Amino acid sequence: MSVKLRFQLVGKKNRPAFRLVAIESRKARDGAFIENLGFYDPYTADDKKKLRINKERAEYWLGVGASPSQTVLDFFKREKVSGLLRSKPKKKRRKKAASVRKAAAPAPNASGTIATKKPGKKPKPPKKPRE
C-alpha cells in the first residue's frame, strides 16, 4: 500500500478549504482517508491560523515512507517539518577531453584530403515565370 500526504478539498462553493490527510495513493482526491493531519484555509486573515499541521503525526508518516505531494512538501518546508527526504544533487556533465575530440574528427580520404561536406541533393531547377 502506497500512502501519500495530500490535500483534500472541503468547504463551500467559492470558499475552498483543504484538509491535510494521509491517504492511499490510488484513492480519489476526496475519497476515504487513513488519518487527518491538519487543515489549510487560504481565506483566513490570520497567517498563524491559515495552516494547522499535526507535526508529530506528519513526521511519523514521513518516517514510514509516505510521500507528500509537491504542494504539501512546500508547506512542510515552510513549517519546518523534520523527516523530509532530501533530493539527490544533480550530476554535472563532464566536458569532453581534447583527445576524445581528436578521435571524433573526420578521417582523411584516400587522396589525403579531409572530406568536410557530404554530397547533397541536386538543386531544384528555377521556376518558370507566369505569362
Backbone torsions as a table, in degrees:
resi	resn	phi	psi	omega
1	MET	NA	124.4	179.6
2	SER	-99.0	119.4	-176.8
3	VAL	-102.2	137.5	176.4
4	LYS	-120.0	151.6	172.2
5	LEU	-106.8	116.5	-177.3
6	ARG	-150.7	169.8	-179.2
7	PHE	-87.4	143.3	176.8
8	GLN	-116.4	129.0	-175.7
9	LEU	-75.3	125.3	174.0
10	VAL	-135.8	171.1	177.5
11	GLY	113.5	-177.7	-176.4
12	LYS	-90.6	174.5	175.3
13	LYS	-66.9	135.1	-177.7
14	ASN	62.5	15.7	178.1
15	ARG	-146.8	68.4	-175.2
16	PRO	-71.9	151.2	171.4
17	ALA	-142.9	157.5	-173.4
18	PHE	-130.7	141.3	176.1
19	ARG	-105.9	129.6	177.2
20	LEU	-86.0	120.0	-173.5
21	VAL	-132.8	156.4	167.2
22	ALA	-96.6	122.9	-172.9
23	ILE	-142.8	149.8	175.7
24	GLU	-66.1	138.6	-170.6
25	SER	-63.5	-25.1	-178.3
26	ARG	-85.8	-6.5	179.8
27	LYS	-76.2	158.3	177.3
28	ALA	-68.3	161.6	-177.6
29	ARG	-55.1	-43.2	-177.9
30	ASP	-103.1	22.6	-178.1
31	GLY	-78.0	-174.0	-178.8
32	ALA	-68.1	132.5	-177.6
33	PHE	-107.8	164.7	180.0
34	ILE	-83.8	-47.3	-177.4
35	GLU	-151.6	142.8	176.4
36	ASN	-89.3	124.6	-175.9
37	LEU	-109.5	-14.7	-178.6
38	GLY	174.0	-168.7	-174.9
39	PHE	-148.9	142.9	176.8
40	TYR	-132.8	121.5	177.4
41	ASP	-121.6	102.5	-175.5
42	PRO	-68.3	-16.9	-176.9
43	TYR	-93.2	-1.8	177.7
44	THR	-72.4	136.8	-176.4
45	ALA	-73.1	-37.9	-177.6
46	ASP	-79.4	121.8	-177.4
47	ASP	-64.1	-30.9	-179.5
48	LYS	-70.5	-27.5	-179.2
49	LYS	-93.1	-8.5	-179.5
50	LYS	-62.5	-43.1	-175.8
51	LEU	-125.4	123.0	176.3
52	ARG	-122.4	119.3	-179.0
53	ILE	-124.8	135.4	170.5
54	ASN	-83.7	91.3	-172.8
55	LYS	-59.7	-37.6	-177.9
56	GLU	-60.9	-45.7	-179.4
57	ARG	-72.9	-34.7	177.9
58	ALA	-64.0	-42.7	177.9
59	GLU	-64.7	-35.3	176.4
60	TYR	-61.7	-48.9	-177.7
61	TRP	-65.1	-37.1	175.9
62	LEU	-66.2	-34.6	179.5
63	GLY	-68.0	-32.2	-179.1
64	VAL	-91.4	4.2	171.3
65	GLY	106.6	10.0	177.1
66	ALA	-70.6	140.4	-179.2
67	SER	-105.7	126.6	-180.0
68	PRO	-80.4	151.1	173.5
69	SER	-70.2	167.5	-177.0
70	GLN	-61.6	-40.5	179.4
71	THR	-65.1	-44.8	179.3
72	VAL	-64.9	-38.2	178.1
73	LEU	-61.0	-41.4	177.0
74	ASP	-62.8	-41.1	178.5
75	PHE	-67.4	-38.4	178.1
76	PHE	-64.0	-39.4	178.4
77	LYS	-64.5	-41.0	179.8
78	ARG	-64.9	-38.2	-178.9
79	GLU	-88.9	-0.2	178.0
80	LYS	58.1	51.8	175.2
81	VAL	-80.2	127.2	-179.4
82	SER	-82.3	162.2	178.9
83	GLY	95.9	6.5	177.9
84	LEU	-73.0	142.7	177.1
85	LEU	-75.0	134.0	178.7
86	ARG	-87.4	134.6	178.5
87	SER	-77.1	146.6	-179.5
88	LYS	-73.4	140.8	177.7
89	PRO	-67.5	145.7	-179.1
90	LYS	-71.7	142.6	178.3
91	LYS	-78.2	138.9	177.8
92	LYS	-85.8	143.1	177.8
93	ARG	-80.9	135.5	178.4
94	ARG	-84.7	148.5	176.9
95	LYS	-78.3	148.4	178.9
96	LYS	-69.3	140.8	178.4
97	ALA	-74.7	158.8	-178.5
98	ALA	-63.0	-34.2	-179.5
99	SER	-67.4	-33.7	178.2
100	VAL	-69.2	-37.9	179.2
101	ARG	-65.1	-39.5	179.4
102	LYS	-64.9	-38.2	-179.7
103	ALA	-67.6	-29.3	-179.0
104	ALA	-85.8	-4.3	-179.6
105	ALA	-68.4	153.0	-178.8
106	PRO	-66.1	143.1	-179.2
107	ALA	-84.1	150.7	179.3
108	PRO	-70.7	152.8	177.6
109	ASN	-72.6	-178.2	176.8
110	ALA	-64.7	-30.0	179.9
111	SER	-79.9	-6.5	177.3
112	GLY	96.8	-3.7	179.2
113	THR	-96.5	155.2	179.3
114	ILE	-90.1	126.2	178.5
115	ALA	-81.4	116.1	-178.3
116	THR	-104.7	-28.8	-178.6
117	LYS	-110.3	140.8	174.2
118	LYS	-86.4	147.6	176.5
119	PRO	-64.3	130.1	-175.4
120	GLY	-98.4	-173.3	177.4
121	LYS	-76.1	163.3	176.0
122	LYS	-67.1	142.8	176.3
123	PRO	-70.5	146.7	-180.0
124	LYS	-73.8	144.2	177.2
125	PRO	-69.2	152.2	-179.8
126	PRO	-65.6	148.9	-179.8
127	LYS	-71.9	146.6	177.9
128	LYS	-78.7	137.9	178.1
129	PRO	-70.3	147.1	179.3
130	ARG	-77.6	144.6	179.4
131	GLU	-106.0	NA	NA
